């Protein structure tokens, strides 16, 4: 189900045509930031879900 080399090349070509070569680094940067924020949110959510140990 994974795309082959030609399919990936076509996808990259279509993205370059739609957004222009100057916008691609900007899009990649924003995707990277979004991924980082998502990961940070998942870690914070995992911390909130853990029960705190009871102190005696």
Secondary structure, DSSP 8 states (H G I E B T S, - for coil): ----HHHHHHHHHHHHHHH-HHHHHHHHHHHHHHHHHHHHHHHHHHHHHS------
